[in-house]
Amino acid sequence: MSVMTEKTVREIAVEFPGSTRVFEKLGIDYCCGGGRPLEQACQLANVSLEQVVDSLEMAETEARAKLKDRDWQREPLSDLIAHIQNTHHKNTREELARLGPLADKVCKVHGKNHSELAEIRTAFGVLSQELTTHMLKEDSVLFPHIVRMEESVIQKEPVLPPPFGTVRNPVAMMMHEHDVAGIGLRDLRRASNGYTAPPDACISYQTLYGALAEFETDLHQHIHLENNILFPRAIEMERACS
């Protein structure tokens, strides 16, 4: 705790990227006021230093927990789906809500000198709409069917035929939409020069690029779990039941 409190808000934001979420949630200025010591910034935001430090430590603990791997080739499909929803879908929704306004803010301040920011903001907006609809379809249609199918197999009961004929149909659509999302990510990376902030970038600018890079990494892992593990296993389970 003492090491954390000795740093400025800006130093913490740069060293621990996940901290910016905590700062934004608690109303701590990590951009223009980032040169202030953490304790002073907490006083200005009218939040206790202990609360902020606890939140920062929790954010780091959660980040480390995400690195732990499980053998999703062997785990129940219901557990894999729960992991995707509680980890990747949750993170995606939170980041879409956070990064849209942040991109607007950075574009408004720096857009005149960095025209690529308008392209980034537009590309992210399109990606946001596509992913929101995509996850809704998975959560409300495809994932519940896979869970019910697995439950029927475990209980040795007949698998009720889905309204979409075969699980391969929605899987094909989801994989196509994953490909579209991948194109959107490549557009963002190209427009941002590999998420490399220019020399005149403020801390919000740097945070945006760093967060977009993290968003890309998480979405890649998200798509990997679905395309390469969940979907093939669901298709094989359906085939074995037919």
N, C-alpha and C positions, 0 to 999 in steps of 0.2 A: 504493500500500500504506500509506503513512504517513497519508493522509487517513482510510482505513478504520480504522486502529489507534487513531486519536485519538477515535473515536466510542465511545459506550456501545453495549452490545448492543441496548438498546431503540431507540436512534436508528437503528441499522442495520436492525432489524426493521421499523420504520415506513417508512423511506425506500426499502428494497429488499424488497418483499414475498416474493420468492423466497428470501430469506435464512433465513426461518423453517424451511424444509425442511432446510437445511444444519444449523442449530442443533439441530433435533430429532434428526437423524441422528447428530450428534456428541455429543449429551447436554449441550448448553450451555443454561443456564436463561435464556430471554429474557423470562420473565414476572415472577416475584417478584424474580429477581436481575437484571432487565434494566437496572438503573441502574449496573451495574459496567462499567468500561472493558473493551473486547474482550480485551485481553491478560490481565487478571485473570480474566475468565470462562474463558479458555482454560486457565489454570493450574488453576482449580478443577475443570474437566472433564478434566484430564490429557491435553490434546491440544495439539499445537504451534500457535503463532500462525501460522506459515507455512502449515501444512496448512489451517487454517480460512480464511485469506485467499485461498489458492489455490482452495478450494472455493467461496467466495463469488464470486470473479471468474469462475469457470467457470459458475456458475449464471446470472450476469448475461450472459455471452457466449451461453449457450444460449437465454436469453430473447430476446436480440436476433436470434439466428439464426432464431427462429420467425417473425419479422416479415417475412422475405424471402419474396416471392411468386413462385410459378411458374405458368405458364399450364397449368393442369390440364385445359383443354379440348383441349390438343394432346399432352400427355405420354402415354406408354403407360399403359393402365389398371393394369398390374401395378405401375408406379411410384407411381401415385396410391394404390393399395391399400396398398403398403408404407409410404407416407407416413402414411396414416390409421392404420395399425397401430402404426408406430414412434413416431408423434407423439401423436395423439389417443387411441388406445386405451391406449397406455402411460400417458399423463398421467391419463386417467380412472381407470384401475385404481389408480395411485399415490395419487391424491387421494381416492378412495373409502376406501382403507385408512387414510389419514392423517386425514381430516376426521371420520370416524365417531367414533373415540376422542376427538378434540378437542371435538366437539359434546357428547359425554357429559360430558367434564370441565367445560366451560363451564356446561352445564345443572345439574350437581351443585353448582357454586359459586354460580351466579347465578339458578338456576331459581325460587327462592322469591320473588324480587323481580321476575322477568321471566318470566311464565307462557308467553310466546310461544316461549321456548327449547324447551319440551317439544314444541310443535308442529313446530318446525324440526327437532328431532332425529328425530321420527317420520317427517316428510316426507322427510328425507334418507335414512333407513333404507329406506323403500319405494323411493325412486329408485335407491339403491345396488343393491338386489336386482334390480330391473328391468334396469338397465344391464349388470350382470354377466352375466345370462342372454342379453341382447340381443347383446352383443359376442361371446359364445361362439358363438352361432348364425352370426353374420357370419364369424368367423374359421374356423370348422370346416366350414361348408356353402356359404354364398353366395360369399364371396370366392374360395375355391379354384376354384369353378366358373367364375367370371368370368376368372380367370387362365388356366385351361385353355382356355376358349373363345377368348381372345385369342391364345394360342399356336397353336391350330389354324388360326385365320384367317391369322396371319403365315406359317405353314408351308404354307398352302393345302391343308389336310387337312379332312376332314369333322368337323363339331362333334358330339361324342357327345351324345345327348339326356340332359338331367338327370333325376334321379328325381322332381323336382317339376314336370315337364311343361314349364314355361317360366320363364325368369328373372323374368318379371313377377309370378309368385306370391310368391316370397320377398321381392321388392322391395316389393310391396304390404304385406306383413306388417311389414317393417322400417320402412317409412314410417309405418304406424299406430303402431308402438312409439315412433317419434320424436315423434309428436304427443303421446303419453302422457307422454314425458319432458319435453316442453315445458310441459305442464300442471304437472308436478312442479316445474319451475324457477319457474314463475309463483307457485306456492304458497309456495316458499321466499322469493322476493322480497317477496311481500305480507306474510308473517309477520315478516320482518326489517325492514320499513319501508324497502325498497330497499337492504338491507344497510347501513343506517345504525346504527352502534353507539350505545347510550345514553351519557350523560355519565359514568356510573359504571363503564363497561366497562374491564376490565383489558386487558393486552396480548394475552392469549389470546383474549379475547372479540373484540377488534378484529381479531386474526389470523383467527379463524373467519369473520367477516363478509367481510373482504377476500378470503380464499381462496374463499369461496362465490361471490363476484362474479367472480373469475377463472375459477372452474370453469364458471360460466354462460357466460362469453365463449368459452371453449374449446369447450364442448359445442355452442354455437351454430355455431361455425366447422366443427366436426366434422360436424354434421348437414347443414350447407350443402354441404359437399364430397360427401356421399353423396347427398342428395336431389336436388340441382341439377346435379351433374356426373357422378358415378360411375354412378348408377342409370340416368339417361336414356341415357348413352353405351352402357351394357351392353345395355339394351333395344334400342337402334338397331343395335348390332352383331349381336345375335341375329336381329333382323328381316332384316338384310341377308344373313344366312347361310341363311335359310329359302327 
